[in-house]
Amino acid sequence: MTTTSFAPAFVSGDAARAVFVWTDAIRALQSAYARPIPPRSSPPRTVAVAGKTWLRTLPAVPVGGRYYGAKIMGMAMGAATPGVEYVIVLFDQQTSRIAGFVDGNLLTGFRTAATSAAALDRLAPRGSARLAVLGSGLEATMHTRAIASVRDLNEVVVFSPTRERRATFAAAVTRDLGVPARGAASAREAVEGADLVLAAARSHGEQPLLFGDWLKTGATVVSIGSTIPEQREIDVSVVERCDIIVCDTLDEVLEETGDMLAAHAAGIAFRDKSFGLDQLMSGAIDEPLQGARTRMYKSVGSGLQDVVMAELILDKAIEAGLATRLPIEFETKR
């Protein structure tokens, strides 16, 4: 064993927020997914569970990137003050050493929204658009800003069960983005007539929030709220209505999310019209995309997104002098 003098860097959530730019993140993800993705370079997430404690890992080795690594998150639900903390550990392909640690809490929201916008940018027709938002939390907030960076929004209409939250969300959109925004009294009212539909909030009781007959022909749907078998967000009629479905992690979305499992149980055929995000970005599905009227992007998240975002943020934070060099050393096994 030999000891390295290489000091890894730490990037806090505040530093990540200071250097993050939506367009840079979206371009980085589009570039990453346009490259060939070897089958084992971004494997499915793994979860270790014992009692009320769980630990999840999402590893990835992006093709063409300098860094590789994994996001790790965990929670001991029996703790006095339970909560989830996230960290992305980056290794340097040039040295094989640990290069840095990035706080993954805010980054997870950034990467999910940026990936959705990267997909929507290729899926949705160009031009001014009305956006319907189901949900008013962090994911809905970040997605609205990410989508606004790739499309000219003429109106944002939000539905959330609480009137005050709808009003607060709409006011923030107008203040931050300069886009007219308002709340709607129902999900259907928000969605009908919308060009873009963001589903970013599961309902209480895991009942679907979005139905296919609400969607106008030509609408593009982004669905991010159902990521495991027990969760529901969209009705099976949405799956049936969409002519093309793009998934960030194809098999995981189709086989391990509650919405798609419900559609399968209802006898709806969707495998032949479902494709991977890499196929969208590489141009491999340009022909079926041209003939599709109603389109959907559905995601569960992946380590590839985490590592691509962490690399971008680490580099920017170091350049801006906002990364903290840690007074630690790791032993290197030769």
PyMOL commands that set and color helices and strands:
alter all, ss='L'
color gray80, all
select helices_A, chain A and resi 13-19+22-34+104-123+138-148+163-177+187-191+212-214+236-241+250-256+258-265+271-273+277-282+286-291+303-319
alter helices_A, ss='H'
color red, helices_A
select strands_A, chain A and resi 2-3+9-11+46-50+53-60+67-76+85-92+98-103+129-134+153-159+181-183+196-199+220-223+244-247+274-276+295-298+324-325+331-332
alter strands_A, ss='S'
color yellow, strands_A
deselect
rebuild
show_as cartoon
